[in-house]
Amino acid sequence: MVRLGGTATVAHMEVFHGLEKLFRKQGIDLDWVLYSGYDEMVDAFVKGEIDLAWNGPLSYVKIKRRLSDACRVIAMRDVDVNFTTYFITASGSGITTVEDLKGHTFAFGNRSSVQAGLLAYFFLKDSGIDPRKDLAYSSFYNDRKSTTKSDERDVVERVISGEFDAGAVSQKVMEVMADDGSLDRDSVHIFWSSPGYSHCCFTSQSNLSPELVARIEAAFLSVTDADPIGRSVLEGEDCDHFVPGMDIGWELIEKAAEAEGLI
């Protein structure tokens, strides 16, 4: 029995139901459990209560730091490779560099968001802008009253409206908004782009046998939208396919988490 852990969301429940069926077709007996938050899941993984964890980028870094025996990134979504954070402003604002942000307002995403919160804050400081001293005003999504459920869409909308001079958003959300018609790309100027980094990942315990690891990886890679269950899994994860895991790309996240005292 292979046990998979994730955070308690409706999407994860639906995805894990699908993965359970698909894994069993591959001869892998999969069970799963949902936790109230990432920190609870990290604790369970470190204690060995689960074999696989569907990690956010920060929870993966926390697991890696707490284990003496390195865990393995066994699979990722295609969208989690070379993830990118953008700094955006309204077209014609006059802001063309990070240095131009001094004295202006800036909108972050959720405090718990790696791409639009933690890393965005870290990237600003690393570029010589102290949000507390150099900006006229900044806020996180958690601090704003918003009818927009997506923190990054909220950033885009407030920057376009002129409420904030600039903000942080991921490349992925920009592409999704452009594709669904909710963003006119000519209305937004990207004046800074981060280096690519890795994002979410399925992590496995280091003590799983090589044979089982190979079978689990193959099961993830076999998920396809040609199969109705596979299609529902991919739609639930908002990706086109799964790819083999990689152990690089989390260095920036680890550095930012250290700087902010999160690990």
C-alpha positions in Angstrom: 0.0 0.0 0.0 1.3 3.4 -1.0 -0.1 6.3 1.0 -0.4 9.8 -0.6 -0.9 13.0 1.4 -2.1 16.4 0.4 -3.9 19.5 1.8 -7.6 19.4 2.3 -9.2 21.1 -0.7 -12.1 20.0 -2.9 -9.7 19.9 -5.9 -7.3 17.6 -4.1 -10.1 15.3 -3.1 -11.3 14.9 -6.7 -7.7 14.6 -8.1 -6.7 12.0 -5.5 -9.9 9.9 -6.2 -8.8 9.9 -9.9 -5.2 9.1 -9.1 -6.3 6.2 -6.9 -8.2 4.6 -9.8 -5.4 5.3 -12.3 -2.7 3.9 -10.0 -4.7 0.8 -9.3 -4.9 0.2 -13.1 -1.1 0.2 -13.0 -1.1 -2.4 -10.2 -0.3 0.1 -7.4 -2.5 0.0 -4.4 -2.9 3.7 -3.5 -4.5 5.2 -0.4 -4.6 8.9 0.4 -5.2 11.3 3.3 -5.9 15.0 3.4 -4.4 17.4 6.0 -5.6 20.7 7.3 -2.5 22.5 6.1 0.9 22.1 4.5 2.7 22.1 7.9 0.6 19.2 9.1 1.4 17.3 6.0 5.1 18.0 6.4 5.0 16.7 9.9 3.2 13.5 8.7 5.8 13.0 5.9 8.8 13.5 8.3 7.2 11.0 10.7 6.9 8.5 7.9 3.1 8.3 8.1 2.8 8.9 4.3 4.9 7.7 1.4 4.1 10.5 -1.1 3.3 14.2 -0.5 1.7 16.6 -3.0 3.9 19.5 -2.0 3.8 23.2 -2.5 7.3 24.7 -3.1 7.8 25.9 0.4 6.6 22.7 2.0 9.0 20.7 -0.1 11.9 22.9 1.0 10.7 22.4 4.7 10.7 18.6 4.2 14.0 18.6 2.5 15.6 20.6 5.4 14.1 18.4 8.1 15.1 15.0 6.8 18.6 13.7 7.1 17.9 11.3 4.2 16.9 13.4 1.2 13.5 12.8 -0.1 12.9 12.4 -3.9 10.9 14.6 -6.2 9.1 11.8 -8.1 6.9 13.8 -10.4 5.8 17.4 -11.3 3.1 19.1 -13.4 4.5 20.5 -16.7 3.6 24.0 -15.4 5.8 23.7 -12.4 9.0 23.7 -14.3 10.7 27.1 -14.8 7.9 28.9 -12.9 8.3 32.7 -13.2 7.3 35.7 -11.2 6.6 39.0 -13.0 6.6 42.6 -11.8 3.9 44.4 -13.8 2.6 47.9 -14.2 0.0 49.6 -16.3 1.1 50.5 -19.8 2.3 54.1 -20.0 2.9 54.3 -16.2 6.5 55.4 -16.7 7.8 52.5 -14.5 10.4 50.6 -16.6 12.8 49.3 -13.9 12.7 48.0 -10.4 14.6 51.2 -9.3 11.6 53.2 -10.6 9.4 51.7 -7.9 10.8 54.0 -5.2 8.0 56.2 -3.9 5.3 54.2 -5.7 2.6 51.7 -4.5 3.0 47.9 -4.9 0.5 45.0 -4.6 1.6 41.5 -3.5 -0.5 38.4 -3.8 -1.3 36.2 -0.8 1.2 36.1 2.1 1.2 32.3 1.7 1.9 32.5 -2.0 5.4 31.7 -2.9 5.3 33.3 -6.4 3.4 36.5 -5.6 4.2 36.8 -1.9 7.4 35.3 -0.4 9.5 35.4 -3.6 8.1 38.7 -4.8 9.0 40.4 -1.5 12.5 38.7 -1.5 13.1 39.7 -5.2 12.3 43.3 -4.4 14.7 43.4 -1.4 17.4 41.6 -3.4 17.0 44.3 -6.1 17.7 47.0 -3.6 14.1 48.0 -2.8 13.0 47.7 0.8 9.2 47.5 0.7 8.8 49.0 4.1 11.0 52.1 3.4 11.3 52.7 -0.3 7.6 52.2 -1.4 4.9 54.8 -0.7 2.6 51.9 0.2 2.4 48.1 -0.3 -0.1 45.4 0.7 -0.7 41.7 0.5 -4.0 40.3 -0.8 -4.8 39.2 2.8 -4.8 42.9 3.8 -7.2 44.0 1.0 -11.0 43.7 0.8 -11.5 41.9 -2.5 -14.4 40.2 -4.3 -11.8 38.5 -6.5 -11.1 35.0 -5.2 -7.7 34.7 -7.0 -5.1 36.8 -5.2 -3.0 37.2 -8.4 -6.1 38.2 -10.5 -6.7 40.8 -7.8 -3.2 42.2 -8.3 -3.6 42.5 -12.1 -7.0 44.2 -11.7 -5.8 46.7 -9.2 -2.7 47.6 -11.2 -4.7 48.0 -14.4 -7.3 50.2 -12.6 -4.5 52.4 -11.2 -5.2 51.7 -7.6 -1.6 50.3 -7.4 1.3 51.4 -9.5 2.8 48.0 -9.8 2.4 44.4 -8.5 3.6 40.8 -8.5 2.0 38.0 -10.5 3.1 34.7 -12.0 3.6 34.1 -15.7 1.1 31.3 -15.4 -1.7 33.5 -14.2 -0.9 36.2 -16.9 -1.2 33.5 -19.6 -4.4 32.1 -18.2 -6.0 35.5 -18.0 -4.9 36.4 -21.6 -6.2 33.1 -22.8 -9.6 33.4 -21.2 -10.0 37.0 -22.4 -9.9 38.7 -18.9 -6.6 40.4 -19.6 -5.7 42.7 -22.5 -2.0 42.2 -22.7 -1.5 45.7 -24.2 -2.8 47.2 -20.9 0.0 45.7 -18.8 3.8 46.1 -19.0 6.1 43.5 -17.6 9.1 45.5 -16.3 10.9 42.7 -14.5 11.0 38.9 -14.7 12.5 36.5 -12.2 14.8 33.6 -13.0 12.9 30.3 -13.5 12.3 28.2 -10.4 10.6 24.9 -9.6 7.1 25.0 -8.0 4.9 22.2 -6.8 5.9 18.5 -6.7 5.0 15.0 -5.7 7.7 14.0 -3.2 8.5 10.4 -2.2 10.2 8.9 0.8 13.9 7.9 0.3 13.3 4.4 1.6 10.9 3.3 -1.2 12.5 0.6 -3.3 13.8 1.7 -6.7 11.4 -0.7 -8.4 8.4 0.9 -6.6 9.7 4.4 -7.3 10.0 3.6 -11.0 6.4 2.2 -11.1 5.0 5.3 -9.3 6.8 7.6 -11.7 5.5 5.6 -14.7 2.0 5.8 -13.3 2.2 9.6 -13.1 3.6 9.9 -16.6 0.9 7.7 -18.0 -1.9 10.1 -17.0 -3.4 11.4 -20.2 -6.4 13.4 -21.3 -7.4 10.6 -23.7 -8.8 8.8 -20.7 -11.8 10.4 -18.9 -10.4 9.9 -15.4 -7.0 11.1 -16.6 -8.6 14.2 -18.1 -10.3 15.0 -14.8 -7.0 14.7 -12.9 -5.2 17.0 -15.3 -8.0 19.5 -15.3 -8.1 19.4 -11.5 -4.4 20.2 -11.5 -4.6 22.8 -14.3 -1.9 21.2 -16.4 -1.5 19.2 -19.6 0.6 16.3 -18.3 3.0 15.2 -15.5 6.8 15.2 -16.0 9.6 13.4 -14.2 10.6 15.1 -11.0 13.8 17.2 -10.7 15.9 18.0 -7.6 16.9 21.5 -8.8 15.1 24.8 -9.0 14.1 25.3 -5.3 17.3 27.2 -4.4 15.7 30.6 -4.7 12.7 29.5 -2.6 15.1 28.1 0.1 17.1 31.3 0.1 14.0 33.5 0.4 12.5 31.3 3.2 15.8 31.6 5.1 15.9 35.4 4.7 12.3 35.7 6.0 12.8 33.2 8.9 10.4 30.6 7.6 12.9 27.7 7.8 
